[in-house]
Amino acid sequence: MLGARTIVDWRHRTLLSVTLWTDITSVYDMGSVARHVSAARIPARLGIRTRCGVFCFVGDWRRVMFRSEVTAASPLQAI
């Protein structure tokens, strides 16, 4: 795991939990990361319904948004 962050917006009754992983296969380790497990349990304690999505890096934003011919450098690599 690279990092985890939980953002709470009480005004809009929204709780956003974002966890970053090094690659798609490492998401299977999420149950062994205490910080991720803690963040995943918060909504149930507060009676909040949840949804989940898994997103993979698909390339440079210019390639994704505008189909530009840009080399896809992972954001995990130094510039």
Backbone hydrogen bonds, N-H to C=O, Kabsch-Sander energy under -0.5 kcal/mol:
donor,donor_aa,acceptor,acceptor_aa,energy
2,L,20,L,-3.1
3,G,20,L,-1.2
5,R,18,V,-2.4
7,I,16,L,-3.3
9,D,14,T,-3.4
10,W,8,V,-0.6
13,R,10,W,-0.9
14,T,9,D,-2.3
16,L,7,I,-3.2
17,S,15,L,-0.5
18,V,5,R,-2.9
18,V,16,L,-0.5
20,L,3,G,-2.9
26,S,23,D,-0.9
27,V,24,I,-1.0
28,Y,25,T,-1.3
29,D,26,S,-2.1
30,M,27,V,-1.5
32,S,29,D,-2.2
33,V,30,M,-1.1
34,A,32,S,-0.7
37,V,33,V,-2.3
38,S,34,A,-2.5
39,A,35,R,-1.9
40,A,36,H,-2.1
41,R,37,V,-1.3
42,I,38,S,-1.0
45,R,41,R,-1.5
46,L,42,I,-1.4
47,G,44,A,-1.0
48,I,43,P,-2.9
63,R,60,D,-0.7
64,V,60,D,-2.2
65,M,61,W,-3.0
66,F,62,R,-1.9
67,R,63,R,-1.2
68,S,62,R,-1.5
70,V,68,S,-1.7
73,A,71,T,-1.1
74,S,72,A,-0.5
77,Q,74,S,-1.8
